Amino acid sequence: MRARIAAVRAGILGSGLAGAGFGRRGLVRGAAPAFVAAAAVVMALAPAAGAATTGSVFHIDRNKNRNQVHYGIHVDDKCRPVGSDPVYNYWLKREHDPAVTEPLRMFQQAAYGFQKQQVEDDGRIELRLRALPDHQLVVRVATVSGGCKVETFATIDGQQAYLDKVFVFADDGIFVPTLRYVELYGHSNDGHAVYEKITVDR
C-alpha cells in the first residue's frame, strides 16, 4: 500500500482543502497540486505499459481526529480501470508529524470499506460505501492531455453533483464506530457548492 501511493504522497501531505470550482482542482504526478481530495483528479500517465494509481479521488473526514480515509483508483496506460475492484482506500494519518499512509485494518473496512464496487461496460465504476449505503457514487475516468481525469459523482441534496468529500460523525464502539450522521460536500457543474446532512437512525 505504501508503495502504491508513494508517488503522490508529497503532494497530499502538503495540501489543504479548498472550495474552488472543479475545473481548478487537480493532482498531477510529480507536481505539487493546488488542491487534493476533490471531484476531479488529473494524473500523469505511467511511463511504459502497466497500471498507474491516483492517490486520492475523494476522502472521508472524521470527528475523532484529523486522520482521513482516502479513496484512489488503479488505471492502465489508457486510463481504463484495472481489475474488478479498481478503487481502493487507505489512511492518511495526519495526526503523525510528518503524516504517513497506512492500509485500513479489517474491522475499519467494516466502517469505511465497500458495500459494492462494479465496473460497467462504458468504464464507469459504481460504488456504495458502507458509510453511505443508500448513496450510489459513480467514478468516471477520461483521457486528457498528458494524463487521466478522474471525477466522482453523487446525488447531494436531491441533485447530481461532483463529490468533494464526506464528513462522518461517529461514536467509538467496541469493534467498529457507531455512525451518527454523515455530511456530503460537493459542487454543481457551474461551481456552486452543494451540501447534505444525513442523520443515521439509531
C-alpha positions in Angstrom: 0.0 0.0 0.0 2.8 2.4 0.9 4.5 1.8 -2.4 1.3 2.3 -4.4 0.8 5.9 -3.3 4.4 7.0 -2.7 4.3 8.9 -6.0 1.6 11.3 -4.7 2.4 11.4 -1.0 4.4 14.6 -1.2 1.5 16.5 -2.9 -1.1 15.1 -0.5 0.8 15.9 2.7 1.4 19.5 1.8 -2.1 20.3 0.7 -5.3 21.5 2.4 -8.9 21.7 1.4 -10.5 24.4 -0.7 -13.9 25.2 -2.1 -13.0 26.4 -5.5 -14.6 25.3 -8.8 -13.9 21.8 -10.1 -12.1 23.0 -13.2 -9.3 24.3 -11.0 -8.7 21.1 -9.0 -6.1 18.6 -10.0 -3.4 16.2 -9.0 -0.6 15.6 -11.4 2.1 13.1 -10.5 5.4 14.8 -9.9 3.9 18.2 -9.2 2.6 19.9 -6.0 -1.1 20.3 -6.5 -3.2 23.3 -5.6 -6.0 21.1 -4.3 -6.4 17.5 -3.5 -9.3 15.3 -2.3 -11.5 16.8 -4.9 -14.0 15.7 -7.5 -11.6 16.0 -10.4 -8.2 14.4 -10.3 -5.7 14.6 -13.2 -3.0 12.0 -13.2 0.0 11.8 -15.4 0.2 8.5 -17.4 2.6 5.9 -16.2 5.7 5.5 -18.3 5.6 2.4 -20.5 2.8 -0.1 -20.1 1.3 -1.1 -16.8 -1.0 0.2 -14.1 -0.9 3.7 -12.7 -2.6 4.8 -9.5 -4.4 8.0 -8.4 -3.6 9.0 -4.9 -7.0 10.5 -3.9 -10.2 10.8 -5.8 -12.2 11.8 -2.7 -11.8 11.3 1.1 -13.7 11.0 4.4 -13.0 13.3 7.3 -14.0 12.2 10.8 -14.9 13.9 14.1 -12.5 11.7 16.1 -9.2 13.3 14.8 -7.5 14.7 11.7 -6.8 11.3 10.2 -8.6 10.8 6.8 -9.7 7.8 4.8 -8.7 8.4 1.1 -10.0 6.6 -2.0 -7.9 6.2 -5.1 -8.2 4.2 -8.3 -5.9 1.9 -10.4 -6.0 2.6 -14.1 -3.9 1.3 -17.0 -1.9 3.4 -19.5 -5.2 4.1 -21.5 -7.0 5.4 -18.4 -9.1 2.3 -18.1 -9.9 0.9 -14.6 -7.8 -2.1 -13.7 -9.5 -5.2 -12.4 -12.9 -5.8 -11.0 -12.2 -3.7 -7.8 -10.1 -0.8 -9.1 -11.0 1.6 -6.3 -9.0 1.2 -3.0 -8.8 3.0 0.3 -6.1 3.9 2.7 -5.4 6.0 5.8 -3.7 9.4 5.6 -2.6 9.7 9.2 -2.4 13.4 9.7 -2.0 13.1 13.4 1.6 12.0 12.7 4.3 14.5 12.0 5.1 14.0 9.2 1.9 12.4 8.1 2.0 8.8 7.0 -0.2 6.4 4.9 -1.4 3.1 6.2 -3.8 0.4 5.0 -7.1 0.1 6.8 -7.5 -2.9 9.1 -10.2 -5.4 8.6 -12.5 -4.0 11.3 -12.0 -0.5 9.9 -13.1 -1.8 6.4 -16.4 -2.7 8.1 -16.9 1.0 8.6 -15.2 2.6 5.6 -14.9 -0.2 3.1 -17.0 -1.0 0.1 -20.5 -2.4 0.0 -20.5 -2.5 -3.7 -17.9 -1.9 -6.5 -18.8 -2.6 -10.1 -17.1 -1.7 -13.4 -19.6 -1.1 -16.1 -19.1 -1.7 -19.9 -18.6 2.0 -20.5 -15.8 2.1 -17.9 -17.6 3.9 -15.2 -17.4 2.5 -11.7 -20.4 2.3 -9.5 -19.7 2.4 -5.7 -21.5 2.1 -2.5 -19.6 2.7 0.7 -20.5 1.1 4.0 -20.5 4.6 5.5 -23.1 5.6 2.7 -25.1 2.5 1.9 -28.0 4.5 0.5 -26.0 6.7 -1.8 -24.5 5.4 -5.1 -21.3 7.0 -6.2 -20.1 7.0 -9.8 -16.4 7.3 -10.7 -15.6 8.2 -14.2 -12.1 8.2 -15.8 -11.3 10.0 -19.1 -8.2 10.6 -21.1 -7.0 14.2 -21.1 -3.8 15.8 -22.4 -0.9 14.2 -20.6 -2.9 12.1 -18.2 -6.2 10.7 -16.8 -9.0 12.8 -15.4 -11.0 11.1 -12.6 -14.3 12.5 -11.4 -16.7 11.3 -8.7 -20.4 12.0 -8.9 -23.2 11.6 -6.2 -26.7 12.7 -5.5 -26.4 15.5 -3.0 -29.4 17.3 -1.6 -31.5 15.9 -4.5 -29.2 16.9 -7.3 -26.4 15.3 -9.3 -23.1 16.8 -8.2 -19.4 16.3 -8.1 -18.4 14.8 -4.8 -15.6 16.6 -3.0 -15.5 15.0 0.4 -17.5 13.2 3.1 -17.6 14.0 6.8 -18.5 11.2 9.2 -19.6 11.8 12.9 -19.4 8.5 14.8 -19.1 7.3 18.4 -16.4 4.9 19.3 -17.6 1.3 19.5 -16.0 -1.9 20.8 -15.1 -3.1 17.3 -16.5 -0.6 14.8 -17.6 3.0 15.2 -21.4 3.8 15.7 -22.4 6.1 12.9 -24.5 9.2 13.9 -24.6 11.4 10.8 -22.8 11.9 7.5 -22.3 15.2 5.6 -21.7 15.3 1.9 -19.8 18.2 0.3 -19.7 18.8 -3.4 -20.4 21.3 -6.2 -22.6 21.6 -9.2 -21.5 21.8 -12.8 -21.4 25.6 -12.6 -19.2 25.5 -9.5 -21.9 26.3 -6.8 -21.4 24.4 -3.5 -23.9 21.7 -2.6 -24.3 20.1 0.8 -26.4 17.4 2.5 -26.5 16.1 6.1 -27.8 12.6 6.6 -28.8 11.5 10.1 -28.5 7.8 10.9 -31.3 6.3 12.9 -30.2 4.5 16.0 
